[in-house]
């Protein structure tokens, strides 16, 4: 198992043949098309139509009517549904459909589908939405001759079979484009599909100059080694090609148009397991023992045990590989070679598959001990040693192959000495300049998992380097806030904030893989606006609202407007009777206005006592102000009155309120913790007969009755004085 014999057989099958790629019949539906451990080649796209941008880049799949005349004439329509292999494409491009790329020869044969028959066609009936990176699907119609039906004879005497139509579910992998294809260029694409779970194992692309005609096709870079490199990488990851599936040789030449091909593979099975339940195995022929003159560096460091696992590509995502017993070595040399290349102990590897008990491996499936495989390099410094533990982050750019060589200087020194040249610094530097080392298959960092890069130096090809591409951890959050603020009050309350938070947590296993945003609550609640006495709010409530991820913050301003109030002012005499006309002054809550009492005084009357010159409106409508007045007497001295300071006491509408002499200030609250001081001043009808007015001429205190009696006695005295004078004369 996992021996070079498999590779030799695969290489034999690469001889030019009809390009048909097969696996066992697909029995799965539209399953997950993401593979845990994959490797991919150069940059990606497929021959496709560009999808026009609409609705901010979102494209809605549209059903397109099938106008193929042969389909329209078919007597049987969509009798069954098939599931195809996944199709790889880049964002914004709808892939072309090819029957040989979607179905294996087994499936075509079992369903009696003549892929090359007259009238056979495969067209989209519902194109996939390729506007976003991720995994999606489309629906196609497959039309082909129905050989189970009775044929008819056409005018030429040929038998014509009616067409049968079936619906095909097509998984589509939409990925980020890595390289632009210019007008004078074409692109060759190769998809490798795991037939057991309908998943993508690898995708390769090569972009080059378009050929002038079919007779002048040009080979892709390193075309002579690509097929063997890819088949060796597949084997090293634990896959082998299905019966009837071959490496498509035509893909290694650039033609006049884009080329797309598919290879179908399945996991290599050990005797004690099935391909659908793979268990880790130690490779009896590790990848670094291939044709290349290189090996992993287990001289200067303990190598990663994954280098000795022969089926990394089929193990579940999250599988942990570590040493159970790490190898120990005797580095004593016998000449240029190590005297004892095998470990001095019995190493073993522990593999833990998620949800399973650890598996301890110490031998290959064929019974070869690990210590016979994990040996020191055969030729010492004559072997190019490679870093045995290479980790990359998703999307990283890979460095030149020599970056991963650990003994380049000593290797060059040994090479020069073996060539009879002196290993001087200048000779070593010159050798490095002439040392041609380049990737023939780039390690792909666009997808997480184990992957290989293949390089050559000078004429030595097939040197594999193992990489582990780590998934990208995603931990993002976004909070969308609605702020409700208030204005218009003497003291505005603090703003209220309503928040909706979305979180994005997970691992990206390919570049820009969409990770779902989630939220425990995706709406702002309804907000009831608080009432404030004396004020009217612009709205009574703010409605609840659903909040989407792409929504922005919002601000809502609630404006309070002060209510209008009327202050009625009456003039009354000492009996409480109204004198003249009442009048009204108007203002708003919290506003202070002039009373204009003197300006509106009834003619022939004077104010008898103090009166307010201003009034400040509280939250409620104020009580009427009654101003005490007295009849103005002709020939008498008018008592002087003094305007009072504004009284500060609220009252009820229509109620006459006595203002206390101390003019107390009345305070209250407006709405939620909003304080407001009422400064409403009233001149109130004084009915207390004991309260006297001070005469400004003398400063003596007298009441109305005393004043009247004084005038009366003065009059009588005058009369008696006049009578006495007349009597004396007589």
SVG drawing of the C-alpha trace seen along z (x, -y; Angstrom):
<svg xmlns="http://www.w3.org/2000/svg" viewBox="-80 -143 120 150">
<polyline fill="none" stroke="black" stroke-width="0.4" points="0.0,0.0 1.1,-3.6 4.1,-2.2 5.8,-3.4 4.1,-0.6 0.9,-2.7 2.7,-5.7 4.2,-3.6 0.8,-2.3 -0.6,-5.8 2.2,-7.1 1.6,-4.2 -2.0,-5.4 -1.0,-8.8 -0.4,-7.7 -2.6,-9.6 -6.1,-8.4 -9.6,-9.7 -10.2,-12.2 -12.9,-10.5 -12.6,-10.8 -14.4,-8.4 -15.1,-7.2 -17.7,-5.0 -21.3,-6.2 -22.0,-9.2 -24.6,-8.2 -24.5,-11.3 -26.7,-14.4 -25.6,-18.0 -23.3,-17.4 -20.7,-19.6 -18.0,-20.4 -15.4,-21.6 -12.5,-19.1 -10.5,-19.3 -7.1,-18.7 -6.6,-19.8 -3.9,-21.1 -4.3,-23.4 -2.2,-24.7 -1.7,-28.0 -4.2,-30.7 -7.9,-30.2 -10.8,-30.9 -12.9,-28.9 -14.2,-29.6 -17.3,-31.4 -19.7,-34.3 -19.3,-37.3 -22.4,-37.9 -23.5,-41.6 -23.5,-43.4 -26.9,-44.4 -28.3,-45.2 -24.9,-46.2 -23.2,-43.2 -25.9,-40.6 -27.1,-38.5 -30.4,-36.6 -30.4,-33.3 -32.8,-33.5 -34.4,-30.5 -33.7,-30.6 -36.0,-28.8 -34.4,-25.9 -34.8,-26.9 -33.0,-23.8 -35.3,-22.4 -34.4,-18.8 -35.4,-19.2 -38.6,-20.8 -39.4,-17.9 -38.7,-15.4 -41.6,-13.1 -40.3,-12.7 -39.4,-15.7 -37.4,-15.7 -38.3,-12.2 -35.6,-12.0 -32.9,-14.1 -29.1,-13.5 -26.4,-14.9 -23.2,-16.0 -19.7,-16.6 -18.9,-20.1 -17.8,-22.8 -15.1,-25.3 -15.4,-28.9 -14.3,-32.4 -16.4,-35.1 -18.6,-36.8 -18.3,-34.0 -20.9,-31.4 -19.0,-28.2 -19.6,-26.4 -21.0,-22.9 -19.3,-19.7 -20.9,-16.3 -17.5,-14.5 -16.6,-16.9 -19.8,-16.4 -20.4,-12.6 -18.1,-9.5 -18.1,-6.9 -19.7,-4.5 -22.7,-6.9 -23.0,-7.6 -23.0,-3.9 -25.4,-3.0 -27.9,-5.7 -27.4,-4.9 -26.3,-8.5 -24.6,-8.9 -22.4,-11.9 -21.5,-12.2 -24.8,-11.2 -26.7,-13.2 -28.9,-15.8 -27.1,-15.4 -26.8,-18.7 -26.3,-20.2 -27.6,-23.7 -28.4,-25.8 -32.0,-26.2 -31.2,-28.1 -27.8,-29.6 -26.0,-29.7 -25.5,-32.9 -21.8,-33.5 -21.8,-37.1 -20.5,-36.0 -17.6,-33.7 -18.9,-30.5 -20.6,-27.2 -23.8,-27.4 -25.6,-25.4 -27.4,-25.6 -29.8,-23.5 -29.1,-22.2 -31.1,-20.2 -29.5,-17.2 -31.0,-16.0 -29.8,-12.8 -31.2,-10.0 -33.5,-7.6 -32.4,-4.2 -35.2,-2.5 -37.8,-4.1 -38.8,-3.0 -37.0,-5.0 -38.6,-6.7 -37.2,-6.9 -36.2,-10.3 -36.3,-11.2 -32.9,-9.8 -34.0,-6.4 -31.9,-6.8 -33.3,-5.7 -33.9,-8.7 -34.5,-8.1 -36.6,-10.5 -34.7,-12.6 -34.9,-12.1 -34.5,-15.1 -33.3,-15.0 -32.7,-17.7 -29.2,-17.9 -28.2,-19.5 -24.8,-21.1 -22.8,-22.1 -20.7,-25.2 -17.6,-26.4 -17.2,-30.1 -13.7,-31.2 -11.7,-34.4 -9.8,-35.1 -6.1,-35.0 -4.9,-36.0 -6.2,-38.1 -6.6,-36.5 -5.9,-39.1 -7.5,-39.2 -4.5,-37.5 -4.4,-34.7 -6.2,-31.5 -6.5,-29.4 -6.3,-25.7 -8.1,-24.3 -7.9,-20.9 -10.3,-19.8 -9.7,-16.7 -12.8,-15.3 -13.1,-12.7 -15.8,-10.4 -16.6,-9.0 -18.0,-12.3 -18.3,-14.4 -15.7,-16.9 -13.0,-18.9 -9.5,-17.5 -7.5,-19.9 -7.9,-22.6 -5.1,-23.7 -4.9,-26.5 -2.3,-27.6 -2.6,-30.9 -0.6,-31.5 -0.6,-33.1 -3.4,-32.1 -2.3,-30.0 -2.8,-31.4 -4.4,-28.1 -4.8,-24.6 -1.6,-23.5 0.5,-25.9 -0.3,-25.1 2.4,-25.9 3.2,-23.8 2.6,-25.1 5.5,-25.7 7.2,-22.5 4.7,-20.5 7.1,-17.5 6.9,-16.9 3.4,-18.3 1.5,-15.1 3.9,-13.0 4.2,-15.6 0.4,-15.8 -0.1,-12.1 2.7,-11.7 1.1,-14.4 -2.2,-12.7 -0.7,-9.4 1.2,-11.1 -2.1,-12.6 -3.7,-9.1 -5.6,-9.2 -5.5,-7.1 -7.3,-7.6 -10.5,-5.6 -10.7,-3.1 -11.0,-4.9 -9.8,-8.2 -6.5,-9.5 -4.4,-12.6 -5.6,-14.8 -2.5,-15.3 -4.2,-18.0 -4.4,-20.3 -0.6,-20.8 -0.8,-22.8 -2.2,-26.3 -4.6,-26.4 -7.0,-28.9 -9.5,-28.7 -9.8,-27.9 -9.6,-24.2 -11.3,-22.5 -10.9,-18.9 -11.8,-16.7 -10.0,-13.8 -11.9,-11.5 -10.1,-9.9 -10.9,-8.0 -9.0,-7.3 -6.5,-4.4 -8.0,-1.8 -6.0,0.4 -7.1,4.0 -8.8,3.2 -10.8,0.2 -13.1,-1.2 -12.5,-4.3 -15.5,-6.0 -13.9,-5.4 -10.2,-6.1 -7.8,-5.5 -4.3,-7.1 -1.5,-4.9 2.3,-5.2 3.6,-5.4 6.0,-2.7 7.3,-5.0 7.2,-8.6 6.8,-11.5 10.4,-12.7 11.7,-9.4 10.4,-10.1 12.5,-10.7 14.0,-13.9 17.4,-14.0 16.1,-15.6 14.9,-14.5 13.5,-16.0 15.9,-17.4 15.9,-15.0 19.5,-15.8 19.2,-19.2 15.7,-18.9 13.0,-16.4 10.7,-16.3 7.0,-16.7 5.4,-13.2 3.0,-14.2 5.8,-13.7 5.5,-9.9 1.6,-9.7 0.6,-8.4 -3.0,-9.6 -3.1,-13.1 -5.6,-14.3 -8.3,-11.9 -8.2,-12.5 -11.0,-14.6 -10.4,-18.3 -9.1,-18.9 -7.1,-15.6 -4.1,-16.0 -0.8,-14.3 2.0,-14.1 4.9,-11.9 4.0,-9.2 7.7,-8.3 10.0,-10.7 12.9,-9.1 16.4,-9.4 19.5,-9.1 23.2,-8.3 24.8,-10.9 28.2,-9.1 29.4,-9.2 31.3,-6.6 32.9,-8.7 30.2,-10.9 27.3,-8.7 25.8,-8.0 27.0,-4.8 23.6,-4.0 20.8,-5.8 17.9,-4.1 16.7,-5.5 18.2,-4.0 14.7,-3.6 11.3,-2.5 9.4,-5.6 5.6,-5.7 3.1,-8.3 -0.2,-9.3 -3.1,-10.4 -6.2,-11.8 -9.3,-12.1 -12.0,-14.3 -14.4,-12.3 -12.3,-9.2 -9.7,-7.6 -6.1,-8.2 -4.5,-5.8 -0.9,-4.7 1.0,-3.9 4.4,-2.2 4.3,-0.1 3.0,-0.4 -0.1,1.6 2.4,4.0 4.1,4.5 7.3,2.4 8.5,0.7 8.5,-3.0 12.2,-3.0 13.1,-1.5 11.4,-4.5 12.3,-7.4 16.0,-7.1 18.7,-9.7 19.5,-10.8 21.5,-8.3 24.1,-10.6 24.7,-13.1 25.4,-16.6 25.1,-15.2 21.3,-15.3 19.4,-18.5 17.6,-18.7 14.2,-20.3 12.5,-21.9 10.4,-19.1 7.8,-21.5 6.4,-24.1 3.4,-26.1 1.6,-28.8 -1.3,-31.0 -4.3,-31.0 -3.6,-33.3 0.2,-33.6 2.6,-34.0 5.0,-31.1 8.7,-31.9 11.3,-30.5 12.1,-26.8 15.6,-27.5 14.0,-29.2 12.8,-25.8 16.2,-24.2 18.2,-23.9 21.7,-22.9 22.1,-24.8 25.7,-26.0 26.9,-22.6 25.2,-20.9 26.9,-23.2 30.3,-22.7 29.9,-18.9 28.9,-19.2 31.9,-21.4 34.3,-19.0 32.8,-16.0 33.3,-17.9 36.9,-18.5 36.5,-22.2 37.6,-24.1 34.7,-25.3 35.9,-28.9 33.4,-31.6 33.6,-33.0 32.9,-29.6 30.0,-29.0 28.5,-32.4 28.9,-31.8 27.3,-28.4 24.3,-29.9 23.8,-32.4 23.8,-29.6 21.7,-27.3 18.4,-27.1 15.7,-26.2 12.0,-26.8 8.6,-25.6 7.0,-23.3 3.8,-23.1 3.2,-25.9 2.0,-25.1 -1.5,-26.5 -2.3,-28.7 -5.9,-29.5 -7.3,-26.5 -6.5,-25.2 -5.0,-21.7 -2.0,-19.8 -0.6,-20.6 2.5,-20.1 4.8,-22.2 7.0,-20.6 10.3,-22.1 13.2,-21.3 16.9,-22.3 19.0,-22.2 17.9,-18.9 16.7,-17.3 12.8,-17.2 10.1,-16.0 11.2,-17.4 8.2,-17.6 7.8,-20.0 5.0,-19.4 3.1,-22.4 0.3,-22.8 -1.9,-25.7 -3.6,-26.8 -7.2,-28.1 -7.8,-31.7 -9.6,-32.4 -12.4,-35.0 -13.6,-36.9 -15.5,-40.1 -18.4,-42.0 -20.5,-45.0 -22.8,-47.0 -25.6,-49.1 -27.0,-51.8 -30.1,-53.9 -29.6,-57.0 -32.7,-58.8 -31.9,-62.4 -34.2,-65.1 -34.3,-68.8 -36.5,-71.7 -36.7,-71.3 -35.1,-73.5 -32.9,-70.5 -32.9,-67.8 -32.6,-64.2 -29.6,-62.0 -29.9,-60.3 -31.1,-56.7 -29.1,-54.2 -30.6,-51.0 -28.0,-48.5 -28.0,-45.4 -24.7,-43.5 -23.8,-41.0 -20.9,-38.6 -18.8,-36.6 -16.9,-33.7 -15.4,-30.7 -12.6,-29.4 -12.1,-30.2 -10.9,-27.1 -10.4,-28.9 -9.7,-32.5 -12.6,-34.9 -14.9,-32.0 -18.1,-33.5 -18.6,-33.1 -22.2,-33.7 -22.9,-36.8 -25.2,-36.0 -27.2,-38.1 -29.2,-37.1 -31.5,-40.0 -31.9,-41.8 -34.3,-44.6 -34.6,-47.9 -37.5,-47.8 -40.4,-50.3 -39.6,-53.3 -42.4,-55.3 -41.5,-58.9 -41.9,-60.2 -44.5,-62.9 -43.4,-66.2 -45.9,-68.5 -46.2,-71.7 -44.6,-70.4 -45.7,-68.5 -43.3,-66.0 -42.9,-65.8 -43.7,-62.1 -45.4,-59.9 -43.4,-56.8 -40.7,-55.5 -41.6,-52.3 -39.7,-49.0 -37.4,-48.3 -35.6,-45.3 -31.9,-45.8 -29.8,-44.2 -26.1,-43.7 -25.4,-46.3 -27.6,-49.0 -26.0,-52.1 -26.4,-53.9 -29.4,-56.1 -30.2,-59.2 -33.8,-60.2 -34.3,-63.6 -37.4,-64.1 -38.3,-67.8 -40.4,-69.1 -42.4,-72.3 -43.6,-74.5 -47.4,-74.7 -49.2,-78.0 -51.0,-79.5 -53.4,-82.5 -53.2,-84.6 -56.5,-86.4 -56.4,-89.7 -59.5,-91.2 -60.0,-94.5 -62.3,-94.3 -63.5,-96.7 -63.5,-96.1 -66.8,-94.2 -65.4,-91.9 -67.3,-93.3 -65.5,-93.3 -64.6,-96.8 -64.1,-97.5 -63.0,-94.8 -60.8,-91.8 -57.9,-91.1 -55.4,-88.3 -51.6,-88.1 -50.2,-85.0 -47.0,-83.0 -45.5,-79.6 -44.4,-77.2 -41.4,-78.7 -41.8,-82.1 -42.0,-85.4 -44.2,-88.2 -45.3,-91.7 -48.8,-92.0 -49.4,-95.5 -51.8,-96.1 -51.3,-99.9 -51.6,-100.3 -55.0,-98.5 -56.4,-100.3 -60.2,-101.2 -60.7,-105.0 -61.6,-106.7 -60.1,-104.0 -56.9,-103.6 -55.0,-100.6 -55.5,-100.1 -52.5,-98.0 -49.7,-96.0 -49.9,-94.3 -47.6,-92.0 -45.7,-93.5 -44.7,-90.2 -45.9,-86.6 -44.0,-83.4 -46.0,-80.5 -45.8,-77.0 -46.8,-73.7 -50.6,-74.2 -52.9,-77.0 -52.7,-79.8 -55.6,-81.1 -57.0,-84.6 -55.3,-87.6 -57.7,-90.0 -56.4,-93.5 -58.0,-95.6 -59.0,-99.0 -60.8,-102.1 -62.9,-104.8 -60.9,-107.9 -62.4,-110.8 -62.3,-114.3 -60.4,-116.9 -58.9,-114.4 -55.5,-113.1 -55.0,-109.7 -53.3,-107.1 -50.1,-106.0 -49.5,-102.3 -46.3,-100.3 -45.9,-97.5 -45.2,-94.3 -42.5,-91.9 -43.9,-88.9 -45.6,-86.4 -44.5,-82.8 -47.3,-80.4 -49.2,-78.2 -53.0,-78.1 -55.8,-76.3 -57.5,-77.7 -60.4,-80.1 -59.5,-80.2 -58.6,-83.4 -55.6,-82.8 -54.4,-85.0 -50.7,-85.6 -48.9,-85.4 -46.9,-88.4 -43.7,-86.5 -44.1,-85.6 -42.9,-82.0 -41.4,-80.3 -43.2,-77.1 -41.1,-74.3 -42.2,-71.1 -41.1,-68.4 -41.6,-68.2 -41.6,-64.6 -38.8,-62.3 -36.6,-64.0 -37.0,-67.3 -37.3,-70.1 -38.9,-73.4 -39.4,-76.4 -42.8,-78.0 -42.7,-81.8 -46.2,-82.7 -47.1,-86.1 -50.6,-87.1 -52.1,-90.2 -54.9,-88.7 -58.1,-90.2 -57.5,-91.3 -60.6,-90.7 -58.8,-91.1 -60.4,-94.2 -57.7,-94.4 -55.0,-95.0 -54.4,-98.8 -52.8,-100.8 -50.1,-103.3 -50.7,-106.9 -47.6,-108.2 -48.2,-111.8 -48.1,-111.2 -47.1,-107.7 -50.2,-107.2 -52.3,-104.2 -56.1,-104.7 -58.8,-102.6 -61.6,-103.6 -64.2,-104.3 -61.9,-106.6 -61.2,-108.7 -65.0,-109.0 -65.8,-110.1 -63.0,-112.6 -64.5,-114.3 -67.9,-114.3 -66.8,-116.0 -64.8,-118.5 -68.0,-119.5 -70.1,-119.8 -67.5,-122.0 -67.5,-124.3 -71.3,-124.6 -71.4,-125.4 -68.6,-128.0 -70.6,-129.8 -73.8,-129.9 -72.0,-131.5 -70.6,-134.3 -74.0,-135.2 -75.6,-135.4 -73.0,-138.0 -73.7,-140.2 -77.4,-140.3"/>
</svg>
